[in-house]
Amino acid sequence: MKNWLVALLLISGTALADDALYHREHRVTLPGSGHSWGFVALDPTRPYLFLARRENGLSVFDTRQQRLVKTVEQSEGANGVVFVPEVDRVFVLNTDGSLSVVQLSTLTLLKRIPVAQSNLNSAVYEPTTGKVIIVSGRRADRSTLFEFDPKQERITGAHELAVKKIDPLLVKGDGSFFLPMRDEGKVARFDAKTFAVLDTWQFADCPKPSALAQDVERQRLFIACRGEAPQLIVADRETGEVKARLPITRDVNALAYDVPHRRLLIPSGVDASLTVIEQHDADRYVLRASISTLPMAYNMAFDPQTRRVFLSTMDFIQPAPSLAEPKPDPLFQADTFSVTTLALD
């Protein structure tokens, strides 16, 4: 048993024998070439899962029927999506730096807007300002936040930051948003209207903060910290004061908080698992279960209505390191991209 799991069991004082919680309900494989993929996201208007499959385009998957609905035309390079149902739009972030405008109701491509010279990474819709905030991909030691007006469908501002890579933003709900700076070891909070920095927090033993989630009712911010000793940090949303720490799995790329049932869901593609942590109160957390998934299943979508978890991955070959290439990229295999659905027992 891995050291992190032993530590969590000591914290919780419980056994895992009868605590599986989730099981694999479906696994569906989709056709396509052997390329990497980006983010996955659930349609807020119907049971569709949007799969940003980069060179294979934007695939739309029916989670009830467990079948591919369509791949949006001319969507090659899709890396992520952001929904704005009020204007019947889904905006697609592309690896070539463009933003695709798709009619949400019909899944029809309307146009493609040039934004940057290279990859757009992620985006959020900030409802108090009505803006879409777009995050550029890694640009050496600089990144850019773009302001986009979803009604006028145009870029209205750009803010360059001395940040190497910005992981997905988290909208706080009060006109501000949290921004994780993985390489700088910090989490900042920005004003969504002015883009002024409101807070900057650096947590001990958290060299690489990445995925974020929050408990609005109890004013807690959850931070997945990568590094040699990966951990989950629970901090006060207003002050950044650390309230709890728990060891977690490696290279976490996504977090979800199941609000009514007070559980954190933490996938790890490296450890091929989904960790379920239960919240006893604002500052007490225990391991509930660790569920096996699949290698590389690191991006997740969580449906709070059905409590289902959706994970994407591909089969791959990992070449051995060499002097010429000490960290070779995995080689993904064609026609193996899959969507795994985890459901409660």
ZADO-1210 file (C-alpha; in nm, 4 decimals, padded with zeros to 6 digits):
<atoms>
<atom x="00.0000" y="00.0000" z="00.0000" code="MET" pos="1"/>
<atom x="00.1315" y="00.3409" z="-00.0944" code="LYS" pos="2"/>
<atom x="00.2664" y="00.5667" z="00.1798" code="ASN" pos="3"/>
<atom x="00.0068" y="00.8384" z="00.1144" code="TRP" pos="4"/>
<atom x="-00.2769" y="00.5903" z="00.1596" code="LEU" pos="5"/>
<atom x="-00.1297" y="00.4537" z="00.4819" code="VAL" pos="6"/>
<atom x="-00.1058" y="00.8083" z="00.6151" code="ALA" pos="7"/>
<atom x="-00.4653" y="00.8841" z="00.5256" code="LEU" pos="8"/>
<atom x="-00.5858" y="00.5649" z="00.6900" code="LEU" pos="9"/>
<atom x="-00.4062" y="00.6612" z="01.0091" code="LEU" pos="10"/>
<atom x="-00.5764" y="00.9999" z="00.9961" code="ILE" pos="11"/>
<atom x="-00.9223" y="00.8587" z="00.9367" code="SER" pos="12"/>
<atom x="-00.8971" y="00.5529" z="01.1565" code="GLY" pos="13"/>
<atom x="-01.1209" y="00.3632" z="00.9141" code="THR" pos="14"/>
<atom x="-01.0768" y="00.0642" z="00.6857" code="ALA" pos="15"/>
<atom x="-01.1503" y="00.0474" z="00.3165" code="LEU" pos="16"/>
<atom x="-01.2828" y="-00.3072" z="00.2937" code="ALA" pos="17"/>
<atom x="-01.6486" y="-00.2166" z="00.2376" code="ASP" pos="18"/>
<atom x="-01.6100" y="00.1458" z="00.1335" code="ASP" pos="19"/>
<atom x="-01.5910" y="00.1374" z="-00.2475" code="ALA" pos="20"/>
<atom x="-01.8620" y="00.4051" z="-00.3042" code="LEU" pos="21"/>
<atom x="-01.8053" y="00.4343" z="-00.6792" code="TYR" pos="22"/>
<atom x="-01.7849" y="00.1672" z="-00.9448" code="HIS" pos="23"/>
<atom x="-01.7169" y="00.1726" z="-01.3168" code="ARG" pos="24"/>
<atom x="-02.0592" y="00.1923" z="-01.4794" code="GLU" pos="25"/>
<atom x="-01.9521" y="00.2397" z="-01.8418" code="HIS" pos="26"/>
<atom x="-01.6472" y="00.2669" z="-02.0574" code="ARG" pos="27"/>
<atom x="-01.6973" y="00.3745" z="-02.4180" code="VAL" pos="28"/>
<atom x="-01.4177" y="00.3958" z="-02.6753" code="THR" pos="29"/>
<atom x="-01.4300" y="00.6551" z="-02.9523" code="LEU" pos="30"/>
<atom x="-01.2469" y="00.6512" z="-03.2870" code="PRO" pos="31"/>
<atom x="-00.9643" y="00.8898" z="-03.3591" code="GLY" pos="32"/>
<atom x="-00.5930" y="00.9284" z="-03.4198" code="SER" pos="33"/>
<atom x="-00.3360" y="00.8884" z="-03.1467" code="GLY" pos="34"/>
<atom x="-00.3116" y="01.2464" z="-03.0225" code="HIS" pos="35"/>
<atom x="-00.3340" y="01.3978" z="-02.6763" code="SER" pos="36"/>
<atom x="-00.6465" y="01.5663" z="-02.5430" code="TRP" pos="37"/>
<atom x="-00.7451" y="01.8653" z="-02.3325" code="GLY" pos="38"/>
<atom x="-01.0265" y="01.9338" z="-02.0878" code="PHE" pos="39"/>
<atom x="-01.3697" y="01.7768" z="-02.0515" code="VAL" pos="40"/>
<atom x="-01.6816" y="01.9660" z="-01.9393" code="ALA" pos="41"/>
<atom x="-02.0527" y="01.9029" z="-01.8868" code="LEU" pos="42"/>
<atom x="-02.3141" y="02.0941" z="-02.0827" code="ASP" pos="43"/>
<atom x="-02.5237" y="02.2932" z="-01.8298" code="PRO" pos="44"/>
<atom x="-02.8387" y="02.2565" z="-02.0437" code="THR" pos="45"/>
<atom x="-02.8557" y="01.8815" z="-02.1182" code="ARG" pos="46"/>
<atom x="-02.6718" y="01.5540" z="-02.0448" code="PRO" pos="47"/>
<atom x="-02.3870" y="01.6107" z="-02.2902" code="TYR" pos="48"/>
<atom x="-02.0168" y="01.5847" z="-02.2159" code="LEU" pos="49"/>
<atom x="-01.7865" y="01.8017" z="-02.4279" code="PHE" pos="50"/>
<atom x="-01.4505" y="01.6382" z="-02.4995" code="LEU" pos="51"/>
<atom x="-01.1743" y="01.8690" z="-02.6225" code="ALA" pos="52"/>
<atom x="-00.9619" y="01.6212" z="-02.8189" code="ARG" pos="53"/>
<atom x="-00.7168" y="01.8651" z="-02.9792" code="ARG" pos="54"/>
<atom x="-00.6251" y="01.7215" z="-03.3237" code="GLU" pos="55"/>
<atom x="-00.9376" y="01.5035" z="-03.3132" code="ASN" pos="56"/>
<atom x="-01.1622" y="01.8054" z="-03.2608" code="GLY" pos="57"/>
<atom x="-01.4451" y="01.8737" z="-03.0173" code="LEU" pos="58"/>
<atom x="-01.6488" y="01.5585" z="-02.9549" code="SER" pos="59"/>
<atom x="-01.9917" y="01.5786" z="-02.7915" code="VAL" pos="60"/>
<atom x="-02.0917" y="01.2699" z="-02.5924" code="PHE" pos="61"/>
<atom x="-02.4396" y="01.1820" z="-02.4623" code="ASP" pos="62"/>
<atom x="-02.3888" y="01.0656" z="-02.1021" code="THR" pos="63"/>
<atom x="-02.7309" y="00.8999" z="-02.0780" code="ARG" pos="64"/>
<atom x="-02.7190" y="00.7137" z="-02.4064" code="GLN" pos="65"/>
<atom x="-02.3420" y="00.6594" z="-02.3752" code="GLN" pos="66"/>
<atom x="-02.2774" y="00.7432" z="-02.7373" code="ARG" pos="67"/>
<atom x="-02.1067" y="01.0042" z="-02.9510" code="LEU" pos="68"/>
<atom x="-02.3523" y="01.2724" z="-03.0648" code="VAL" pos="69"/>
<atom x="-02.1184" y="01.4440" z="-03.3088" code="LYS" pos="70"/>
<atom x="-01.7794" y="01.6005" z="-03.3564" code="THR" pos="71"/>
<atom x="-01.8213" y="01.9716" z="-03.4238" code="VAL" pos="72"/>
<atom x="-01.7136" y="02.0642" z="-03.7752" code="GLU" pos="73"/>
<atom x="-01.3791" y="02.2394" z="-03.8183" code="GLN" pos="74"/>
<atom x="-01.2992" y="02.1977" z="-03.4491" code="SER" pos="75"/>
<atom x="-00.9464" y="02.0597" z="-03.4839" code="GLU" pos="76"/>
<atom x="-00.7240" y="02.1912" z="-03.2043" code="GLY" pos="77"/>
<atom x="-00.9974" y="02.2056" z="-02.9393" code="ALA" pos="78"/>
<atom x="-00.8305" y="02.2268" z="-02.5981" code="ASN" pos="79"/>
<atom x="-01.1139" y="02.3391" z="-02.3700" code="GLY" pos="80"/>
<atom x="-01.4610" y="02.4933" z="-02.3614" code="VAL" pos="81"/>
<atom x="-01.6584" y="02.7500" z="-02.1654" code="VAL" pos="82"/>
<atom x="-02.0390" y="02.7651" z="-02.1685" code="PHE" pos="83"/>
<atom x="-02.2518" y="03.0797" z="-02.1709" code="VAL" pos="84"/>
<atom x="-02.6089" y="02.9465" z="-02.2007" code="PRO" pos="85"/>
<atom x="-02.7592" y="03.2955" z="-02.1716" code="GLU" pos="86"/>
<atom x="-02.6392" y="03.3715" z="-02.5253" code="VAL" pos="87"/>
<atom x="-02.6710" y="03.0112" z="-02.6522" code="ASP" pos="88"/>
<atom x="-02.2972" y="02.9792" z="-02.6962" code="ARG" pos="89"/>
<atom x="-02.0108" y="02.7496" z="-02.6153" code="VAL" pos="90"/>
<atom x="-01.6689" y="02.9007" z="-02.6789" code="PHE" pos="91"/>
<atom x="-01.3881" y="02.6630" z="-02.7734" code="VAL" pos="92"/>
<atom x="-01.0255" y="02.7336" z="-02.6844" code="LEU" pos="93"/>
<atom x="-00.7895" y="02.6112" z="-02.9538" code="ASN" pos="94"/>
<atom x="-00.4255" y="02.5092" z="-02.9675" code="THR" pos="95"/>
<atom x="-00.3593" y="02.7551" z="-03.2521" code="ASP" pos="96"/>
<atom x="-00.4593" y="03.0495" z="-03.0308" code="GLY" pos="97"/>
<atom x="-00.8039" y="03.1000" z="-03.1805" code="SER" pos="98"/>
<atom x="-01.1451" y="03.0956" z="-03.0125" code="LEU" pos="99"/>
<atom x="-01.4275" y="02.9087" z="-03.1861" code="SER" pos="100"/>
<atom x="-01.7846" y="03.0303" z="-03.1435" code="VAL" pos="101"/>
<atom x="-02.0353" y="02.7434" z="-03.1441" code="VAL" pos="102"/>
<atom x="-02.4124" y="02.7702" z="-03.1085" code="GLN" pos="103"/>
<atom x="-02.4857" y="02.5614" z="-02.8007" code="LEU" pos="104"/>
<atom x="-02.8361" y="02.4483" z="-02.8996" code="SER" pos="105"/>
<atom x="-02.7399" y="02.3214" z="-03.2470" code="THR" pos="106"/>
<atom x="-02.3675" y="02.2467" z="-03.1988" code="LEU" pos="107"/>
<atom x="-02.3008" y="02.4503" z="-03.5124" code="THR" pos="108"/>
<atom x="-01.9703" y="02.6305" z="-03.5654" code="LEU" pos="109"/>
<atom x="-02.0393" y="02.9987" z="-03.6323" code="LEU" pos="110"/>
<atom x="-01.6901" y="03.1455" z="-03.6581" code="LYS" pos="111"/>
<atom x="-01.3333" y="03.1286" z="-03.5352" code="ARG" pos="112"/>
<atom x="-01.1793" y="03.4382" z="-03.3756" code="ILE" pos="113"/>
<atom x="-00.7986" y="03.4870" z="-03.3636" code="PRO" pos="114"/>
<atom x="-00.6871" y="03.5707" z="-03.0090" code="VAL" pos="115"/>
<atom x="-00.3206" y="03.4757" z="-02.9611" code="ALA" pos="116"/>
<atom x="-00.0324" y="03.3340" z="-03.1627" code="GLN" pos="117"/>
<atom x="-00.0360" y="03.0004" z="-02.9813" code="SER" pos="118"/>
<atom x="-00.2282" y="02.7749" z="-02.7454" code="ASN" pos="119"/>
<atom x="-00.5246" y="02.8891" z="-02.5352" code="LEU" pos="120"/>
<atom x="-00.5439" y="02.6744" z="-02.2232" code="ASN" pos="121"/>
<atom x="-00.8684" y="02.7274" z="-02.0301" code="SER" pos="122"/>
<atom x="-01.1446" y="02.9792" z="-01.9537" code="ALA" pos="123"/>
<atom x="-01.4197" y="03.0628" z="-01.7061" code="VAL" pos="124"/>
<atom x="-01.7405" y="03.2635" z="-01.7262" code="TYR" pos="125"/>
<atom x="-01.7536" y="03.5294" z="-01.4533" code="GLU" pos="126"/>
<atom x="-02.1249" y="03.6105" z="-01.4066" code="PRO" pos="127"/>
<atom x="-02.0998" y="03.9304" z="-01.1999" code="THR" pos="128"/>
<atom x="-01.9135" y="04.1076" z="-01.4825" code="THR" pos="129"/>
<atom x="-02.0543" y="03.9029" z="-01.7705" code="GLY" pos="130"/>
<atom x="-01.6999" y="03.8364" z="-01.8939" code="LYS" pos="131"/>
<atom x="-01.5324" y="03.5228" z="-02.0182" code="VAL" pos="132"/>
<atom x="-01.1765" y="03.5167" z="-01.8845" code="ILE" pos="133"/>
<atom x="-00.9422" y="03.3236" z="-02.1118" code="ILE" pos="134"/>
<atom x="-00.6062" y="03.1835" z="-02.0020" code="VAL" pos="135"/>
<atom x="-00.3199" y="03.1514" z="-02.2493" code="SER" pos="136"/>
<atom x="-00.0987" y="02.8443" z="-02.2567" code="GLY" pos="137"/>
<atom x="00.2582" y="02.8374" z="-02.1283" code="ARG" pos="138"/>
<atom x="00.4694" y="03.1186" z="-02.2771" code="ARG" pos="139"/>
<atom x="00.8186" y="03.0752" z="-02.1265" code="ALA" pos="140"/>
<atom x="00.7909" y="03.2973" z="-01.8175" code="ASP" pos="141"/>
<atom x="00.4831" y="03.4992" z="-01.9238" code="ARG" pos="142"/>
<atom x="00.1092" y="03.4259" z="-01.9478" code="SER" pos="143"/>
<atom x="-00.1867" y="03.6332" z="-02.0574" code="THR" pos="144"/>
<atom x="-00.5432" y="03.6680" z="-01.9311" code="LEU" pos="145"/>
<atom x="-00.7835" y="03.7833" z="-02.2019" code="PHE" pos="146"/>
<atom x="-01.1187" y="03.9496" z="-02.1364" code="GLU" pos="147"/>
<atom x="-01.3875" y="03.8394" z="-02.3800" code="PHE" pos="148"/>
<atom x="-01.7384" y="03.9818" z="-02.4174" code="ASP" pos="149"/>
<atom x="-01.9658" y="03.6845" z="-02.4999" code="PRO" pos="150"/>
<atom x="-02.2484" y="03.9098" z="-02.6252" code="LYS" pos="151"/>
<atom x="-02.0369" y="04.1168" z="-02.8627" code="GLN" pos="152"/>
<atom x="-01.8088" y="03.8173" z="-02.9275" code="GLU" pos="153"/>
<atom x="-01.4877" y="04.0144" z="-02.9132" code="ARG" pos="154"/>
<atom x="-01.1758" y="04.0497" z="-02.6985" code="ILE" pos="155"/>
<atom x="-01.2037" y="04.3598" z="-02.4796" code="THR" pos="156"/>
<atom x="-00.8795" y="04.3433" z="-02.2798" code="GLY" pos="157"/>
<atom x="-00.5533" y="04.1584" z="-02.2221" code="ALA" pos="158"/>
<atom x="-00.3408" y="04.1355" z="-01.9081" code="HIS" pos="159"/>
<atom x="00.0115" y="03.9950" z="-01.9248" code="GLU" pos="160"/>
<atom x="00.1400" y="03.8321" z="-01.6060" code="LEU" pos="161"/>
<atom x="00.4867" y="03.7177" z="-01.4988" code="ALA" pos="162"/>
<atom x="00.3547" y="03.3639" z="-01.4532" code="VAL" pos="163"/>
<atom x="00.4904" y="03.0616" z="-01.6415" code="LYS" pos="164"/>
<atom x="00.1738" y="02.8545" z="-01.6442" code="LYS" pos="165"/>
<atom x="-00.1743" y="02.9303" z="-01.5143" code="ILE" pos="166"/>
<atom x="-00.3886" y="02.6323" z="-01.4257" code="ASP" pos="167"/>
<atom x="-00.7694" y="02.6678" z="-01.4535" code="PRO" pos="168"/>
<atom x="-00.9157" y="02.9656" z="-01.2690" code="LEU" pos="169"/>
<atom x="-01.1822" y="02.9368" z="-01.0004" code="LEU" pos="170"/>
<atom x="-01.4579" y="03.1985" z="-00.9847" code="VAL" pos="171"/>
<atom x="-01.5173" y="03.2973" z="-00.6215" code="LYS" pos="172"/>
<atom x="-01.8695" y="03.4297" z="-00.6763" code="GLY" pos="173"/>
<atom x="-01.8209" y="03.7827" z="-00.5437" code="ASP" pos="174"/>
<atom x="-01.6684" y="03.9461" z="-00.8493" code="GLY" pos="175"/>
<atom x="-01.3214" y="03.7960" z="-00.7997" code="SER" pos="176"/>
<atom x="-01.1420" y="03.4802" z="-00.9046" code="PHE" pos="177"/>
<atom x="-00.8598" y="03.2593" z="-00.7791" code="PHE" pos="178"/>
<atom x="-00.5571" y="03.1985" z="-00.9989" code="LEU" pos="179"/>
<atom x="-00.3129" y="02.9120" z="-00.9284" code="PRO" pos="180"/>
<atom x="00.0505" y="02.9777" z="-01.0246" code="MET" pos="181"/>
<atom x="00.1927" y="02.6266" z="-01.0343" code="ARG" pos="182"/>
<atom x="00.5555" y="02.7115" z="-01.1136" code="ASP" pos="183"/>
<atom x="00.5683" y="03.0133" z="-00.8817" code="GLU" pos="184"/>
<atom x="00.4171" y="02.8216" z="-00.5874" code="GLY" pos="185"/>
<atom x="00.1411" y="03.0765" z="-00.5252" code="LYS" pos="186"/>
<atom x="-00.2343" y="03.1249" z="-00.5397" code="VAL" pos="187"/>
<atom x="-00.3619" y="03.4758" z="-00.6146" code="ALA" pos="188"/>
<atom x="-00.7060" y="03.6350" z="-00.6078" code="ARG" pos="189"/>
<atom x="-00.7912" y="03.8935" z="-00.8741" code="PHE" pos="190"/>
<atom x="-01.0688" y="04.1464" z="-00.9102" code="ASP" pos="191"/>
<atom x="-01.2678" y="04.0331" z="-01.2157" code="ALA" pos="192"/>
<atom x="-01.3543" y="04.3915" z="-01.3151" code="LYS" pos="193"/>
<atom x="-01.0175" y="04.5651" z="-01.2827" code="THR" pos="194"/>
<atom x="-00.7831" y="04.2621" z="-01.2753" code="PHE" pos="195"/>
<atom x="-00.6119" y="04.4094" z="-00.9718" code="ALA" pos="196"/>
<atom x="-00.4433" y="04.1585" z="-00.7416" code="VAL" pos="197"/>
<atom x="-00.6430" y="04.1380" z="-00.4172" code="LEU" pos="198"/>
<atom x="-00.4495" y="03.8622" z="-00.2360" code="ASP" pos="199"/>
<atom x="-00.1444" y="03.6456" z="-00.2925" code="THR" pos="200"/>
<atom x="-00.0865" y="03.3368" z="-00.0793" code="TRP" pos="201"/>
<atom x="00.2067" y="03.0990" z="-00.0593" code="GLN" pos="202"/>
<atom x="00.1633" y="02.7808" z="00.1420" code="PHE" pos="203"/>
<atom x="00.4440" y="02.5949" z="00.3194" code="ALA" pos="204"/>
<atom x="00.5273" y="02.2571" z="00.1604" code="ASP" pos="205"/>
<atom x="00.3124" y="02.3417" z="-00.1416" code="CYS" pos="206"/>
<atom x="00.5652" y="02.4014" z="-00.4205" code="PRO" pos="207"/>
<atom x="00.3182" y="02.3518" z="-00.7085" code="LYS" pos="208"/>
<atom x="-00.0440" y="02.4500" z="-00.6421" code="PRO" pos="209"/>
<atom x="-00.2627" y="02.3347" z="-00.9290" code="SER" pos="210"/>
<atom x="-00.6307" y="02.2346" z="-00.9228" code="ALA" pos="211"/>
<atom x="-00.8758" y="02.4340" z="-00.7090" code="LEU" pos="212"/>
<atom x="-01.2261" y="02.3827" z="-00.5667" code="ALA" pos="213"/>
<atom x="-01.4271" y="02.5545" z="-00.2925" code="GLN" pos="214"/>
<atom x="-01.6884" y="02.5140" z="-00.0224" code="ASP" pos="215"/>
<atom x="-01.8774" y="02.8427" z="-00.0371" code="VAL" pos="216"/>
<atom x="-02.0955" y="02.7735" z="00.2672" code="GLU" pos="217"/>
<atom x="-01.8036" y="02.7033" z="00.5006" code="ARG" pos="218"/>
<atom x="-01.5676" y="02.9530" z="00.3337" code="GLN" pos="219"/>
<atom x="-01.3022" y="02.6974" z="00.2448" code="ARG" pos="220"/>
<atom x="-01.0676" y="02.6858" z="-00.0543" code="LEU" pos="221"/>
<atom x="-00.9242" y="02.3488" z="-00.1590" code="PHE" pos="222"/>
<atom x="-00.5828" y="02.3431" z="-00.3276" code="ILE" pos="223"/>
<atom x="-00.4207" y="02.0363" z="-00.4817" code="ALA" pos="224"/>
<atom x="-00.0440" y="02.0680" z="-00.4345" code="CYS" pos="225"/>
<atom x="00.1922" y="01.8787" z="-00.6617" code="ARG" pos="226"/>
<atom x="00.5486" y="01.7938" z="-00.5652" code="GLY" pos="227"/>
<atom x="00.7503" y="01.5251" z="-00.3912" code="GLU" pos="228"/>
<atom x="00.4940" y="01.5085" z="-00.1094" code="ALA" pos="229"/>
<atom x="00.1625" y="01.5918" z="-00.2794" code="PRO" pos="230"/>
<atom x="-00.1092" y="01.7146" z="-00.0503" code="GLN" pos="231"/>
<atom x="-00.4494" y="01.8769" z="-00.0289" code="LEU" pos="232"/>
<atom x="-00.4539" y="02.2102" z="00.1492" code="ILE" pos="233"/>
<atom x="-00.7755" y="02.3424" z="00.3004" code="VAL" pos="234"/>
<atom x="-00.7543" y="02.7196" z="00.3462" code="ALA" pos="235"/>
<atom x="-00.9866" y="02.9980" z="00.4555" code="ASP" pos="236"/>
<atom x="-01.1298" y="03.1576" z="00.1394" code="ARG" pos="237"/>
<atom x="-01.1000" y="03.5066" z="00.2849" code="GLU" pos="238"/>
<atom x="-00.7635" y="03.5037" z="00.4623" code="THR" pos="239"/>
<atom x="-00.5696" y="03.2133" z="00.3105" code="GLY" pos="240"/>
<atom x="-00.5091" y="03.0680" z="00.6572" code="GLU" pos="241"/>
<atom x="-00.4404" y="02.6941" z="00.6365" code="VAL" pos="242"/>
<atom x="-00.7040" y="02.4937" z="00.8228" code="LYS" pos="243"/>
<atom x="-00.6137" y="02.1354" z="00.7266" code="ALA" pos="244"/>
<atom x="-00.3660" y="01.9297" z="00.5250" code="ARG" pos="245"/>
<atom x="-00.3974" y="01.5769" z="00.3877" code="LEU" pos="246"/>
<atom x="-00.1625" y="01.3698" z="00.1702" code="PRO" pos="247"/>
<atom x="-00.3053" y="01.2939" z="-00.1756" code="ILE" pos="248"/>
<atom x="-00.2078" y="01.1193" z="-00.4975" code="THR" pos="249"/>
<atom x="00.0406" y="01.2490" z="-00.7533" code="ARG" pos="250"/>
<atom x="00.0033" y="01.5124" z="-01.0273" code="ASP" pos="251"/>
<atom x="-00.3583" y="01.6013" z="-00.9556" code="VAL" pos="252"/>
<atom x="-00.5068" y="01.8032" z="-01.2413" code="ASN" pos="253"/>
<atom x="-00.8691" y="01.8417" z="-01.1260" code="ALA" pos="254"/>
<atom x="-01.0785" y="01.8644" z="-00.8088" code="LEU" pos="255"/>
<atom x="-01.4531" y="01.8512" z="-00.7508" code="ALA" pos="256"/>
<atom x="-01.6542" y="01.9205" z="-00.4381" code="TYR" pos="257"/>
<atom x="-01.9827" y="01.7344" z="-00.3960" code="ASP" pos="258"/>
<atom x="-02.1684" y="02.0109" z="-00.2117" code="VAL" pos="259"/>
<atom x="-02.4716" y="01.8389" z="-00.0523" code="PRO" pos="260"/>
<atom x="-02.2768" y="01.5259" z="00.0417" code="HIS" pos="261"/>
<atom x="-01.9632" y="01.7147" z="00.1512" code="ARG" pos="262"/>
<atom x="-01.7092" y="01.5055" z="-00.0337" code="ARG" pos="263"/>
<atom x="-01.4008" y="01.5935" z="-00.2355" code="LEU" pos="264"/>
<atom x="-01.3254" y="01.3927" z="-00.5486" code="LEU" pos="265"/>
<atom x="-00.9599" y="01.3827" z="-00.6522" code="ILE" pos="266"/>
<atom x="-00.8478" y="01.1970" z="-00.9680" code="PRO" pos="267"/>
<atom x="-00.4884" y="01.1030" z="-01.0412" code="SER" pos="268"/>
<atom x="-00.3849" y="00.9837" z="-01.3856" code="GLY" pos="269"/>
<atom x="-00.0408" y="00.8871" z="-01.2568" code="VAL" pos="270"/>
<atom x="-00.1798" y="00.6693" z="-00.9774" code="ASP" pos="271"/>
<atom x="-00.4877" y="00.5608" z="-01.1805" code="ALA" pos="272"/>
<atom x="-00.7240" y="00.6344" z="-00.8945" code="SER" pos="273"/>
<atom x="-01.0072" y="00.8510" z="-00.7705" code="LEU" pos="274"/>
<atom x="-00.9698" y="00.9525" z="-00.4066" code="THR" pos="275"/>
<atom x="-01.2856" y="01.0352" z="-00.2124" code="VAL" pos="276"/>
<atom x="-01.2348" y="01.2531" z="00.0947" code="ILE" pos="277"/>
<atom x="-01.5206" y="01.3202" z="00.3324" code="GLU" pos="278"/>
<atom x="-01.5670" y="01.6523" z="00.5092" code="GLN" pos="279"/>
<atom x="-01.6777" y="01.6121" z="00.8717" code="HIS" pos="280"/>
<atom x="-01.6825" y="01.9854" z="00.9320" code="ASP" pos="281"/>
<atom x="-01.5073" y="02.2902" z="00.7891" code="ALA" pos="282"/>
<atom x="-01.1680" y="02.1821" z="00.9199" code="ASP" pos="283"/>
<atom x="-01.1868" y="01.8018" z="00.9567" code="ARG" pos="284"/>
<atom x="-01.1435" y="01.5674" z="00.6607" code="TYR" pos="285"/>
<atom x="-01.0971" y="01.1897" z="00.6325" code="VAL" pos="286"/>
<atom x="-01.0346" y="00.9419" z="00.3537" code="LEU" pos="287"/>
<atom x="-01.3519" y="00.7645" z="00.2494" code="ARG" pos="288"/>
<atom x="-01.2222" y="00.5502" z="-00.0385" code="ALA" pos="289"/>
<atom x="-00.9729" y="00.5113" z="-00.3198" code="SER" pos="290"/>
<atom x="-01.1236" y="00.3795" z="-00.6430" code="ILE" pos="291"/>
<atom x="-00.9142" y="00.2409" z="-00.9252" code="SER" pos="292"/>
<atom x="-00.9502" y="00.4161" z="-01.2600" code="THR" pos="293"/>
<atom x="-00.7137" y="00.4060" z="-01.5587" code="LEU" pos="294"/>
<atom x="-00.3639" y="00.5418" z="-01.6262" code="PRO" pos="295"/>
<atom x="-00.3703" y="00.8955" z="-01.7715" code="MET" pos="296"/>
<atom x="-00.7293" y="00.9549" z="-01.6499" code="ALA" pos="297"/>
<atom x="-00.6405" y="01.2954" z="-01.5081" code="TYR" pos="298"/>
<atom x="-00.9103" y="01.5297" z="-01.6437" code="ASN" pos="299"/>
<atom x="-01.2524" y="01.4951" z="-01.4822" code="MET" pos="300"/>
<atom x="-01.6078" y="01.6232" z="-01.5070" code="ALA" pos="301"/>
<atom x="-01.8452" y="01.5794" z="-01.2121" code="PHE" pos="302"/>
<atom x="-02.2232" y="01.5898" z="-01.2475" code="ASP" pos="303"/>
<atom x="-02.3650" y="01.7182" z="-00.9168" code="PRO" pos="304"/>
<atom x="-02.7178" y="01.6061" z="-01.0094" code="GLN" pos="305"/>
<atom x="-02.6426" y="01.2374" z="-01.0719" code="THR" pos="306"/>
<atom x="-02.3130" y="01.2415" z="-00.8782" code="ARG" pos="307"/>
<atom x="-02.1486" y="01.0625" z="-01.1688" code="ARG" pos="308"/>
<atom x="-01.7816" y="01.1139" z="-01.2512" code="VAL" pos="309"/>
<atom x="-01.6550" y="01.1224" z="-01.6101" code="PHE" pos="310"/>
<atom x="-01.2903" y="01.0561" z="-01.6932" code="LEU" pos="311"/>
<atom x="-01.1115" y="01.0451" z="-02.0285" code="SER" pos="312"/>
<atom x="-00.7920" y="00.8675" z="-02.1245" code="THR" pos="313"/>
<atom x="-00.6100" y="00.6783" z="-02.4012" code="MET" pos="314"/>
<atom x="-00.3935" y="00.3707" z="-02.4214" code="ASP" pos="315"/>
<atom x="-00.0275" y="00.4600" z="-02.4586" code="PHE" pos="316"/>
<atom x="00.3286" y="00.3388" z="-02.4792" code="ILE" pos="317"/>
<atom x="00.5840" y="00.5072" z="-02.2568" code="GLN" pos="318"/>
<atom x="00.9291" y="00.4993" z="-02.4231" code="PRO" pos="319"/>
<atom x="01.2239" y="00.4412" z="-02.1914" code="ALA" pos="320"/>
<atom x="01.4383" y="00.7447" z="-02.1025" code="PRO" pos="321"/>
<atom x="01.7624" y="00.7902" z="-02.2914" code="SER" pos="322"/>
<atom x="02.0552" y="01.0292" z="-02.2912" code="LEU" pos="323"/>
<atom x="01.9101" y="01.2020" z="-02.5950" code="ALA" pos="324"/>
<atom x="01.5589" y="01.2216" z="-02.4456" code="GLU" pos="325"/>
<atom x="01.5552" y="01.1874" z="-02.0649" code="PRO" pos="326"/>
<atom x="01.1783" y="01.2555" z="-02.0411" code="LYS" pos="327"/>
<atom x="01.0153" y="01.1177" z="-02.3565" code="PRO" pos="328"/>
<atom x="00.6488" y="01.1898" z="-02.4204" code="ASP" pos="329"/>
<atom x="00.4049" y="00.8986" z="-02.4202" code="PRO" pos="330"/>
<atom x="00.2931" y="00.7622" z="-02.7553" code="LEU" pos="331"/>
<atom x="-00.0863" y="00.7468" z="-02.7648" code="PHE" pos="332"/>
<atom x="-00.2558" y="00.4740" z="-02.9645" code="GLN" pos="333"/>
<atom x="-00.5195" y="00.5439" z="-03.2267" code="ALA" pos="334"/>
<atom x="-00.8830" y="00.4445" z="-03.1678" code="ASP" pos="335"/>
<atom x="-00.8354" y="00.3992" z="-02.7914" code="THR" pos="336"/>
<atom x="-00.9727" y="00.7281" z="-02.6566" code="PHE" pos="337"/>
<atom x="-01.2295" y="00.6356" z="-02.3935" code="SER" pos="338"/>
<atom x="-01.4870" y="00.7928" z="-02.1644" code="VAL" pos="339"/>
<atom x="-01.5241" y="00.6168" z="-01.8285" code="THR" pos="340"/>
<atom x="-01.8336" y="00.6795" z="-01.6180" code="THR" pos="341"/>
<atom x="-01.8151" y="00.6136" z="-01.2453" code="LEU" pos="342"/>
<atom x="-02.1450" y="00.5838" z="-01.0580" code="ALA" pos="343"/>
<atom x="-02.2359" y="00.5286" z="-00.6963" code="LEU" pos="344"/>
<atom x="-02.3034" y="00.1742" z="-00.5792" code="ASP" pos="345"/>
</atoms>
